[in-house]
Amino acid sequence: MNLHDQMLTLARQAKAASRELALLTTDEKDRCLVAMAAALEKNAVAIQTANQVDMEAGAEAGLSQAMLDRLKLDSKRIAGMANGLREVAALPDPVGRVLDERIRPNGLRLRKISTPMGVVVIIYESRPNVTADAAGLCFKAGSATILRGGKEALNSNQEIARWLLEAGRSALPAFPQHAIQVVPTADRQAIPELLSLTQYIDLCMPRGGEGLIRAVADCSKVPVIKHYKGVCHVFVDDSADLTMAESIALNAKVQRPAVCNAMETLLVHAAIAPTFLPSLAAKMASKHVELRAEPTALNLLQNVPAYAGTARLRAAQEQDFFTEYNDYILNVRVVPDLRTAIDHINHYGSAHSDTIVTANETNARKFLSEVDSAAVYWNASTRFTDGGEFGMGAEIGISTDKVGARGPMGLEELTTYKWQGFGSGQIRT
């Protein structure tokens, strides 16, 4: 079977499964999700064994330490996948909600109700936990999923999907056979082939680096919900609690630097920069963070012992402020005021997640109002832009689009709607 026929078969199977999924009750879907969670925990050793094959191949291929961290599945992350599925099961069913209801002067009653999306393609890199998160969310939302992970995680993704499907079939005899499918080839041409099948595929969500997302958006003939990159900022205002600001900045940068909601640029008010920057830099140095600083910040940081005269501190270039590093690299800029910080973020940022640390409520509200991003925070880390942290259970991705969903995409964002009309013989004149 050639690649086109292979993708066509996957898409047709998914469309048929989506029709069956739409008929399942909330209780049936939840029963399957709980069984899937238990299956991941029960078969954690088999999943980790498959993941180890991917980890060894990734290390041999020269993946960075940050990317290997994204790829790794330990017992904690497998438990996290299972808990995510249980959280999704506990959430209200997003399908069948009445969104609007009205009666026209002629007596025609109209009702707008939420319905499943249909067939959703998820394209992602490295992080195999996305396999369970995406499959679980789409399943609860009544949609079939076609998962296309990166070649570096193929064994992990297939193993996770295998146990999800086996658990679903065991829990429910009517479980649609092709509700969850993994593209079985690493051939890059599979993506444009799959995303040309507009009669079967309803939506695509790419998750990964900017190069992947742009490539998917450029080749797709089906709607794509996306964020190109996560250039996230922390602005430390002149009235900030500096202990709090250090904690937030460290968390935003080093807790998991390879994810899209990690901070890439730190902005510091000039009034506190001489005190704050050297103290924070000493802590960043302990985490082996490379700093790229504009002239004012560079002058302050050159006297920090851990950075003085080292290659880990250098002058920032214009392009650096547009860059998502996904690594232990941080841009630093000293700004004279809030206005400059907001303008910097709106110019260099990616409309993903940005935060202000301040005790000044007026400044905070101005920042929240004027920073044009999907998620903006006051005195909290950018790392909270996540479906689980937002109480959505798992998430299928983050959107910075303005048409359709924006921010973390949970169950409600995975549904569409239809209008139902109830008449008594009305005709239009």
N, C-alpha and C positions, 0 to 999 in steps of 0.2 A: 504494500500500500504506500503510495507516494505521500509527501508531506501535506499537500492540499487535501487529499482524501482523508488523511488521518485527522486533521483539524476539523474537517467537515463532519466526520463521524462524532467527534467529541461534542461539537456544537449541537448537532441534531439530538444526541442523547441528552444533553443538558436541557434543551428546550422541552423535550418530552417529560423529563423529570420535573421541570418547573411546573408543568400542568398538574402533575400528581401532588407536588408539594403544596400547591395552593389549596388542595382539598383537605389537608391535615388539620386537625383541631389543635388548639393551644396545648391541651394536655398531651397529645401525641408528640408534638414537637419537643415539649419540655422533658418528657420521658426519655426521648432519644438523646437529648443534650446531657442529661444527668448520667446516662449510660456511657456516653462518649467520655465524659470527665473521668469516670471510674476506670474506663479502659486505658486511658493514658497513664494513670497512676499505676495500674496493675502491670502494664507492659513498659514501664519506665526503663528497665534494663535493655530491652530490645531496641527502644528508641535511642538510648544513649550509645548503644553499640553501632547503630547506623550513623549516628552523628559523629562518632569517633572516626569513622572512615572518611567523612567529609572534612573533619578538622585536620586530619593528617594530610589529606590531599591539598587543603587550603594552605597549610603551612609550607608544603613542598612547592606550591605555586607562588609563594611569596606574598600572601595576604598580610596586611598590616596587623599589628596586635589589636587595634581597635576593631577591625573587620572580623578578626577571629573571635573577638568577644561577642560580636553580634551573631556569629554562627553557632556559638557554643550552646549546648543544651545540658545543663546539670539538673540535679534532682529538684532544686529550687525553681528553676524555670519551667520544668515539666509540671510541677505542682501549680505554678502560676497559670499555665495553660488550662489545667483542669479546673482551677478555681474560677477562671474567666468564663468557662463554659457553664459552670453552675450559676454564676452571677447572671449570665444571659438568660438562662432558664427561669430565674426568679423574677426577671423583668416583665412588665406587662407586654402582651402581644401587640406589636405595632400594626398588625393587619386588621382591617375591619373597623378602625376608628372613624367615627363620624366627625368630619372636619368642618363641615358647614351644612346648613339646612335652611331652605327658604321656600316660600310659596309665592308664586307669581300671581298678578291680578286675575289671570284667566283660570286660576285654580291648579295649575301645574305645580306639583311639588318636586323640588330638586334637592338631592342629597349628594354631598361630596364625601367619599369614603376612601380610606387608605387601602392600597392594594400592593401585592408583591411586585418587585421590579422585573422579575423574570429570570434572566440568565446574566450573571455578573462574572466578569473575568477579572481576576486579581493577578497583577504582575509585580513581583517583588524580588529583592536581593537579600541574600545572606540570612536574614532572621527567620528560622524555620517555625518559630512560635506563631508567625503570621498565618501559617497553614491552619492551625486550630482556631485562632481568633476569627479569621475571615470566614472559614467554613461554618463555624458556629453562629456567627451573626447573620450570615446570609440564610442559613437554614431556619433560624427563628423568624426571620423576615419573609420566609416563604419563597426564597429564590435559590435556584441551583447555582453552584459555583464551579468555575474552571480555574484552577490554580496553576500559575506558571512561575515557579521560583527560579532563583539563579542556579546555574550548573553546580556551584560550590555547595549547595544544600540539597541536591537532588535525592540522595539516599535518605536524608532526614525527613524531607517532605513526603516522600512516598510511604515511609514507615508510619508517620503520623496519620496520613490519610487512610492507610490500610486499617488502622485500629479504629478510627472514627467510623468508617463504613461498617466494619464488623459489628461494632457496638450498636449502631443504628439498626442494622438488620436483626440483631438479637432482641432488641427492645421492641421492635415494631415490624410485624410481618409485611405491612404495607409500605415499608420504608422504600422510597424511590431509589432504584439501583444506581442511578447515575447522578444523584443529588450533589455529590462531591467528586470531582475528577482532578487529577494532577496531569498536566501535560507531560508525557513520558520522554520527551526529547529535549536536549539542550541546544538544538539547532535554533539560532536566532531568527531564522526566516519563519519559524512557527508563529511568531507574534503578528507580523503583518498578514499572514494567511488567516489566522484566527480572527483578527480584528477587521477583516474585510467581509465577514459573514453577517451582514446587518439584518438578515431575515431571522437569525437565531440569537445573536448576542445583543443584549439591551444596554449594557453599561460596562465600562472598563475603569478600573482603578489601579494605577501604577504606584508602587511604593519603593523608594530607593533614592539613588543619587540623581542629580539634575540631568546628567547625560541620559540615563535610562528613561526618565519621565518625558524629556523632550523628544526622544526617539519614538516613544509610544504615541505621544500626542500627534507627532508629525505623520505617522503612518496609519493611524486609526481612522476607520470610517464609521465607527460607533462612538457615542458620546463618552468623553473621558473626564473624570473628576480627579483633580490633581493638586499638588503643590510642587513647584519646581525645585525648591530648596528651602532649607531652614536656616536663614541668617538671622538669628535671634539676638536680642540686646538686653543688657541690664544697665539702667541709668541710675547712678548713685547721686542723689540730689544733695544740696548743701546742708539740709536739715536732717539727713538720714541718721539713724542709729547705726554707728559704724560697725559695731559687733554684729548686728543683724545683717548689714550689707555684706560683710565678709562671708557670713554663713550662706547667704543667698547666692552670692557670686561663685563661691566654691562649688556649691551644689549644682548650679546651672552649668558650670563648665566641666567638672571632673567626675561627677557621679557616673554618667555614661556619655562620654564625649561623642560617640559614634551615632547618636540618635538625632532626629531632626529638631527636637525641642531643646537641644543643648545650646548654651550661649556661645556665640562666635565673636561678639564685640562687647567690650566693657566701656561705658561712657561714665566719666567722673566729673562732677562739678569742680571748677578750678579752686573754689574756696576751701575744699577739704582734700584735694588731691595730694598735697605735700605730706599730709598725715596718713591718709588712707592707702595710697598706692604702695608705698614701701612695705607697710604691714601686710597687705594682701599679697604682694609679690613674694614675700618670704614663704607664705603658705602655698602659693601656686608652685613655687620652686620645688617644694617637697613632693609635689605630684608630677614633677618633670614637665611642666607646661612651658612651651616656647611662647615668648611674648613678641608681638609686632606692634610697635608704638609710634604714634605721630610725635613730632619734635618736643612738645611740652612734656608729654608723658615719658618720652625717651630720656629726657634730661633728669627727671625724677627717679627713673628706674636704674639709671647707670650707676647709682651709688648703693644699690642693694647688693650685698656681698654675693648672694647666690647667682646673680646675673651679670655682675660687673666683669667686663672683658670676655664674656662667653658668647658662643654662637647661638645661645638660647634667647638672646635679646638682640633685636635688630630694628631698623627703621621700617615702618609700615609703608607700603606702596598703595596707590589709589585702588588698584584691583583687589587688594587684600580685604578691603571693607565690603566688597561684594561677594566674598568667598565663603562657602560652607566647607569647613575643614573636615568635620567628622573625626577629629583627632585632638591631641593635646597641644593645640595652638590657639592663641587668643590675641585678638586685636585690642589695643587700648588707646583711647583718645580722651584727652582733657577738654571739656567744653565750658564756655563762660556762663551758660544759663540753660534753663529748661527749653526755651524756644529753639536753641541750636541743637539740643538733644533730639527733640521731636523731628526737626527738619532732617537731621542726620538719619534717623531711623526710617522715615518715610522715603528718603532718597536711596539709601544703601540696603535697606531691609528687604525681606521677601514676603512681608505680610503674614508671617507665621505667628510668632509669640514674642512679646516684649514686655519688660517690667520696669517699674520705677520703684526705687527704695527711698522713701521720704516720710517725714513726720508732718509735712505741710499738705493738708487736705485739699486746698485750692490747687496746688501744683499737681497733686495726684489725679484729681478729677479732670484737669486740663489734659494731662497725659492720656488718661483713659478715653477721653473724648476725641482727641486729635490724632493719636497714633492709629494709622489705618491698617490694622492687622487683625487676623482671625481671632486671636486671644491676646488680651492686654491685662496686666496684673499690677497690683499695688502691694508692695511688701511681700512678695511671694516669688518663688523660683519659676522660671519658664518651663521647668521640667514637668509641671502639672498639666500641660496640654497633652492629654492622653485620655482615651475613652474610659479606662478603668478609674483613673483619678477623678473624672467628671461624673462617676456614678452610672456610666453607660454599660458596665460590664467590660468586655473586650471592645476593641475598636477595629474598624476596617481600614482606617487611614485618616490622614488630616487633609482637609481641603482649604486652599487659600483662594479658591474661585469665589466669585460673587453671584454667580447664577447657580441656584441649587444649594446644596449643602455647603457650610463653611465651618471650619474648625474640626474637632474630632467627629468622625462619622460613626454613629451608633445605629441602633435599630431603626429609629424613626427616619433617619437620613437614608436608609436603604429601601424605603418604600416610595411608591408613587401614588397616584390617586385616580379615581374615575368619578364621573358624575352619573348618578342614577336619576331618571325622571319617572314620576308616577302620575299618570294622567287619567282622565275619564272621557277620552275622545277628543281632546283639544287638537285643533289644527291651526297652522299659522296662516294669517290673512295678510 
